[in-house]
Amino acid sequence: MLLGLPMLAAVVVVAGRVGGTARFVTWPIVSFTVLAATVALVGVWVGLDRPGLLAAGVLPGLVVSYVLPAAPVMVVAVVLVGLAALAVGVRGIAAGMAMTIGATMVVAVVMQGPAVECRESSVSSSSGPWWVPSPSSSSGSGTSVAGGGFSGTTQVGDHRYTYACADGQLMRFERAD
């Protein structure tokens, strides 16, 4: 129950970002977040009878969580389902890994910022969220416009986007190709 409320809150936060400008959050990503939260809760649920082994699964879970976002999101989902099944079957360290990896994937989705962030006197862009397949390199460019705004382009995945900022707000974010 203690872990359930933050997981539910995380899913609500991600669902509230669907369609948000420059966020690339879709309903499949919300479903992925629900899956990751469920795996974390299953890990806790089946591992509580052996808390020492549950805790022992945290470190290996963190190691796997570090490299997992490099894989396509469908591969990560399959890994999560496999971990949940393994945790239910063998419990112990596998439950700790399921708990840790599930919770870490939820945090990775919730903490992911937008592809473009506007501030009063600057703008920053990134290659987008980790779940968007992206080329090995990313580029961005921009200019300051009269009145304190910024405009530019950024590469997210295989597509180029144009953006415009004014008064610290993202006013336009559109696919340019």
C-alpha positions as CSV (number, residue, x, y, z in Angstrom):
1,M,0.0,0.0,0.0
2,L,2.8,2.4,0.9
3,L,4.3,2.1,-2.6
4,G,0.9,1.9,-4.3
5,L,-0.1,5.5,-3.8
6,P,3.1,7.1,-5.3
7,M,2.8,4.7,-8.3
8,L,-0.8,5.7,-8.8
9,A,0.2,9.4,-8.6
10,A,2.9,8.8,-11.1
11,V,0.5,7.2,-13.6
12,V,-1.9,10.2,-13.1
13,V,1.0,12.6,-13.8
14,V,2.0,10.8,-16.9
15,A,-1.6,10.6,-18.1
16,G,-2.0,14.3,-17.6
17,R,0.9,14.9,-20.0
18,V,-0.7,13.1,-23.0
19,G,-0.7,15.4,-25.9
20,G,1.5,18.0,-24.1
21,T,3.6,20.2,-26.3
22,A,7.1,18.7,-27.0
23,R,6.6,15.9,-24.5
24,F,5.9,12.9,-26.8
25,V,3.7,11.2,-24.2
26,T,1.1,9.0,-25.7
27,W,-1.4,6.5,-24.3
28,P,1.0,3.6,-25.0
29,I,3.5,5.3,-22.8
30,V,0.9,5.7,-20.1
31,S,0.2,1.9,-20.5
32,F,3.9,1.3,-20.2
33,T,4.0,3.3,-16.9
34,V,1.0,1.3,-15.6
35,L,2.9,-1.9,-16.5
36,A,6.1,-0.7,-14.7
37,A,4.2,0.4,-11.6
38,T,2.4,-3.0,-11.5
39,V,5.7,-4.9,-11.8
40,A,7.1,-2.8,-8.9
41,L,4.1,-3.6,-6.8
42,V,4.2,-7.3,-7.7
43,G,7.9,-7.3,-6.6
44,V,7.0,-5.8,-3.3
45,W,4.0,-8.1,-2.8
46,V,5.8,-11.4,-3.4
47,G,9.1,-10.3,-1.8
48,L,7.7,-9.2,1.6
49,D,8.0,-12.7,3.1
50,R,11.8,-12.5,2.6
51,P,12.7,-8.9,3.2
52,G,16.5,-9.6,3.2
53,L,16.4,-11.2,-0.2
54,L,14.0,-8.4,-1.5
55,A,16.7,-5.8,-0.4
56,A,19.4,-7.9,-2.0
57,G,17.7,-7.5,-5.4
58,V,17.9,-3.8,-5.3
59,L,21.5,-3.4,-6.4
60,P,21.3,-5.8,-9.4
61,G,18.0,-4.1,-10.3
62,L,19.7,-0.7,-10.3
63,V,22.4,-2.0,-12.6
64,V,19.8,-3.3,-15.1
65,S,17.7,-0.1,-14.8
66,Y,20.7,1.9,-15.8
67,V,21.0,0.2,-19.2
68,L,17.4,-0.7,-19.9
69,P,16.3,2.7,-21.3
70,A,18.8,2.2,-24.2
71,A,16.5,-0.6,-25.5
72,P,13.3,0.0,-27.5
73,V,10.3,0.5,-25.2
74,M,8.7,-2.8,-26.3
75,V,11.8,-4.7,-25.3
76,V,11.7,-3.0,-21.9
77,A,8.0,-4.0,-21.6
78,V,8.8,-7.6,-22.3
79,V,11.7,-7.5,-19.8
80,L,9.2,-6.1,-17.2
81,V,6.7,-8.8,-17.8
82,G,9.4,-11.5,-17.6
83,L,10.7,-10.0,-14.3
84,A,7.2,-10.1,-12.8
85,A,6.7,-13.7,-13.8
86,L,10.1,-14.6,-12.4
87,A,9.4,-12.7,-9.2
88,V,6.1,-14.6,-8.7
89,G,7.8,-17.9,-9.4
90,V,11.0,-17.7,-7.4
91,R,10.5,-14.7,-5.2
92,G,13.6,-13.5,-3.2
93,I,16.2,-11.5,-5.2
94,A,14.0,-11.6,-8.4
95,A,11.3,-9.8,-6.4
96,G,13.7,-7.1,-5.4
97,M,14.9,-6.7,-9.0
98,A,11.3,-6.5,-10.2
99,M,10.5,-3.9,-7.5
100,T,13.5,-1.8,-8.3
101,I,13.4,-2.0,-12.1
102,G,9.6,-1.3,-12.2
103,A,9.9,1.7,-9.9
104,T,13.0,3.0,-11.7
105,M,11.2,2.9,-15.1
106,V,8.2,4.8,-13.6
107,V,10.6,7.4,-12.3
108,A,12.4,7.6,-15.7
109,V,9.0,8.3,-17.5
110,V,7.9,10.8,-14.9
111,M,11.2,12.7,-14.8
112,Q,11.6,13.0,-18.5
113,G,11.4,16.6,-19.6
114,P,10.0,18.0,-22.8
115,A,12.2,18.2,-26.0
116,V,12.2,22.0,-25.8
117,E,12.1,24.1,-22.6
118,C,11.8,27.9,-22.8
119,R,12.9,30.3,-20.2
120,E,12.9,34.1,-20.0
121,S,16.3,34.6,-21.5
122,S,17.2,31.2,-22.9
123,V,16.0,28.0,-24.5
124,S,17.2,24.4,-24.2
125,S,16.5,21.5,-26.4
126,S,17.2,17.8,-26.2
127,S,16.9,14.7,-28.4
128,G,13.5,14.0,-26.8
129,P,12.4,11.3,-24.4
130,W,14.3,8.1,-24.1
131,W,11.4,6.1,-25.5
132,V,11.6,7.9,-28.9
133,P,13.9,6.0,-31.2
134,S,16.6,8.5,-32.0
135,P,19.7,8.6,-34.1
136,S,23.1,8.4,-32.4
137,S,23.5,12.1,-32.7
138,S,21.2,15.1,-32.2
139,S,21.4,18.6,-33.4
140,G,19.7,21.9,-32.6
141,S,19.9,25.5,-33.7
142,G,18.1,28.7,-32.9
143,T,18.1,32.5,-33.0
144,S,16.9,35.3,-30.8
145,V,14.1,37.3,-32.3
146,A,13.0,40.9,-31.6
147,G,10.9,41.2,-28.4
148,G,12.9,38.6,-26.4
149,G,11.7,35.5,-28.1
150,F,13.6,32.5,-29.5
151,S,13.0,30.3,-32.5
152,G,14.8,27.3,-33.8
153,T,14.9,23.7,-34.9
154,T,15.7,20.5,-33.1
155,Q,16.0,16.8,-34.1
156,V,13.9,14.3,-32.2
157,G,14.2,10.8,-33.4
158,D,14.0,10.7,-37.1
159,H,12.2,14.0,-37.4
160,R,13.1,17.7,-37.3
161,Y,10.8,20.1,-35.4
162,T,10.6,23.9,-35.3
163,Y,9.8,25.8,-32.2
164,A,9.2,29.3,-31.1
165,C,9.4,30.7,-27.5
166,A,8.1,34.1,-26.2
167,D,8.1,35.3,-22.6
168,G,9.5,32.0,-21.3
169,Q,6.6,30.0,-22.9
170,L,6.8,27.5,-25.7
171,M,4.4,29.0,-28.3
172,R,4.9,26.7,-31.2
173,F,6.4,23.2,-31.7
174,E,5.7,21.6,-35.1
175,R,7.2,18.9,-37.2
176,A,9.1,20.4,-40.0
177,D,9.7,17.4,-42.3
